[in-house]
Amino acid sequence: MRPYPGRKTHGTPSVRRETRVMTEQNKGFFASLFDLSFHRFVTPTIIRFVYLISLIGIAIWSFFVLVSGFVPSYGLFGSSGPSAGGILLHLILAPITFILGAISARISLEFIVAVFRIAENTESLRR
């Protein structure tokens, strides 16, 4: 819609602002990473990689929980081999450790993504 009859709107501030927003969205990852004005967020782009790394770390931790059930215990009366109860307990604890770790990592990363989406949506309202 033109404000005055016969006036072109391609030079109006709203069109220039939309053009600037479109060029900011087309920036690459490294251009956004070194953007000193912080107009583009990098975190939503790398959050999948962070989640994958956290799942790998949780899997390694759960594996060590499982393996620790097979380690001989050193008690007050000397060394003894792994007990059946210890092995069974660690066989149960390892998957529980993985599931609880994955849930907590997912919830914390979803919270971070939600905060960044709120920031992106309020940025569009501000303009």
ChimeraX attribute file (.defattr): number of C-alpha atoms within 10 A of each C-alpha:
attribute: neighborCount
match mode: 1-to-1
recipient: residues
	/A:1	6
	/A:2	8
	/A:3	8
	/A:4	8
	/A:5	7
	/A:6	7
	/A:7	9
	/A:8	11
	/A:9	14
	/A:10	9
	/A:11	9
	/A:12	9
	/A:13	10
	/A:14	12
	/A:15	12
	/A:16	13
	/A:17	12
	/A:18	12
	/A:19	12
	/A:20	11
	/A:21	14
	/A:22	11
	/A:23	10
	/A:24	15
	/A:25	13
	/A:26	10
	/A:27	13
	/A:28	9
	/A:29	14
	/A:30	9
	/A:31	13
	/A:32	18
	/A:33	14
	/A:34	11
	/A:35	15
	/A:36	9
	/A:37	7
	/A:38	10
	/A:39	13
	/A:40	19
	/A:41	17
	/A:42	17
	/A:43	13
	/A:44	14
	/A:45	11
	/A:46	11
	/A:47	15
	/A:48	12
	/A:49	10
	/A:50	14
	/A:51	17
	/A:52	12
	/A:53	12
	/A:54	16
	/A:55	19
	/A:56	14
	/A:57	15
	/A:58	19
	/A:59	19
	/A:60	13
	/A:61	16
	/A:62	22
	/A:63	17
	/A:64	13
	/A:65	20
	/A:66	22
	/A:67	14
	/A:68	17
	/A:69	21
	/A:70	17
	/A:71	14
	/A:72	13
	/A:73	15
	/A:74	11
	/A:75	8
	/A:76	6
	/A:77	6
	/A:78	7
	/A:79	10
	/A:80	11
	/A:81	10
	/A:82	15
	/A:83	14
	/A:84	11
	/A:85	10
	/A:86	17
	/A:87	17
	/A:88	13
	/A:89	14
	/A:90	22
	/A:91	19
	/A:92	13
	/A:93	16
	/A:94	20
	/A:95	16
	/A:96	13
	/A:97	19
	/A:98	21
	/A:99	16
	/A:100	12
	/A:101	19
	/A:102	19
	/A:103	13
	/A:104	12
	/A:105	18
	/A:106	15
	/A:107	12
	/A:108	13
	/A:109	17
	/A:110	14
	/A:111	12
	/A:112	14
	/A:113	16
	/A:114	13
	/A:115	12
	/A:116	16
	/A:117	14
	/A:118	10
	/A:119	13
	/A:120	14
	/A:121	11
	/A:122	11
	/A:123	11
	/A:124	9
	/A:125	8
	/A:126	6
	/A:127	8
